[in-house]
């Protein structure tokens, strides 16, 4: 069965701190895709990144970086030098193969204080 | 501007009312989705349409009735809802099925009295 676990319900940091959001997934498929989305207070889910199961290279985009480790079934997200605008709920999601279904975790609420 | 527009942004209705949620995407995508987001629960996929054909109904009660007249528009017709149906309803679209990222609208916040 597919499952995505985001154990951190809420994280609070002060601006300029680094913060890592954890994501652990379960799947029986060998082909799958992992996603991170950001949901600011406005409600819209903003797509951040997609990785496929065959590409374990870590990725960096500005202050954002992602660490994909198949050995631990984890796809963690790090924000370096956090800013107040990073405050949002962040969701990790999984889809298997060629399906329409995105399985979401329960989200991590990040609050960045000035 | 997300490319996926949902109206209304907020809706309050009684349990006996009939209303509809509208979603429009301007991205040229072929697949559209309805999700329900309740407090402290993961987003739940409700319906999937691919090229106007419904490909997924995730055991959604019949008081929710989707309609997809074309690839750019998706409706969710509501009838005789229950208080537990109060939630944020999110629409999404993607170029096609599978690995391609879904683009979400701002959602409709629905409150059932």
Interface residues (C-beta under 8 A of the other chain):
Chain A: X4 X33 X35 X37 X42 X43 X44 X45 X46 X47 X50 X52 X91 X95 X97 X98 X99 X100 X101 X102 X103 X104 X105 X106 X107
Chain B: X2 X31 X33 X40 X41 X42 X43 X45 X48 X50 X55 X56 X88 X90 X92 X97 X98 X99 X101 X102 X103 X104 X105 X106 X107 X109
